[in-house]
Amino acid sequence: MSGASTYLVVVVCPEFTPEQAREWIGAGDVPELARAKRVDLVDIESGHWPMATRAAELARILAAV
């Protein structure tokens, strides 16, 4: 795939902060996201399994996409 992605990209950040994700993307650690035109980063302080520990909040995040 060449060029910037035209897909909506949302990264839910359960065990890392949006700032950490931005650093990884900027450093080239996640090349797929670096190619996206827009990446929305959503913080949810839930730990590894947000679908179990913060299900309602995760559902609201996904419904807003």
C-alpha positions in Angstrom: 0.0 0.0 0.0 1.4 3.3 -0.9 0.5 6.8 0.1 -1.6 7.8 3.1 -4.5 5.7 4.2 -8.0 7.1 3.7 -9.5 4.9 6.4 -10.6 6.2 9.8 -8.1 5.1 12.4 -8.9 5.1 16.1 -6.4 3.7 18.6 -7.9 2.9 22.0 -5.1 3.3 24.5 -5.8 1.1 27.5 -2.3 0.3 28.9 -0.4 3.2 27.3 -1.0 6.9 26.9 -1.9 8.7 23.7 1.4 10.5 24.1 3.3 7.2 24.2 1.4 6.1 21.1 2.4 9.4 19.3 6.0 8.8 20.2 5.9 5.2 18.8 4.2 6.4 15.6 6.7 9.3 15.2 9.7 7.0 15.8 8.5 4.7 13.0 7.6 1.8 15.4 4.1 1.6 13.9 4.6 2.3 10.1 1.0 1.4 9.3 -0.2 4.3 11.5 2.5 6.6 10.4 1.0 6.4 6.8 -2.5 7.3 7.9 -3.8 10.8 7.2 -5.4 11.0 10.6 -5.1 8.9 13.7 -7.4 9.6 16.7 -6.0 8.4 20.0 -8.5 7.7 22.8 -7.3 7.2 26.4 -9.1 4.7 28.5 -7.4 3.8 31.8 -8.5 0.3 32.0 -5.6 -2.1 31.8 -5.2 -5.0 29.4 -8.9 -5.9 29.0 -11.1 -2.8 28.7 -14.0 -4.9 27.4 -14.1 -6.6 30.8 -13.0 -3.8 33.2 -14.6 -0.7 31.5 -17.1 -2.1 29.1 -19.6 0.8 29.1 -16.8 3.4 28.5 -15.3 1.3 25.7 -18.7 0.9 24.1 -19.2 4.7 24.2 -15.8 5.2 22.6 -16.6 2.7 19.8 -20.1 4.0 19.2 -18.7 7.5 18.7 -16.5 6.3 15.8 
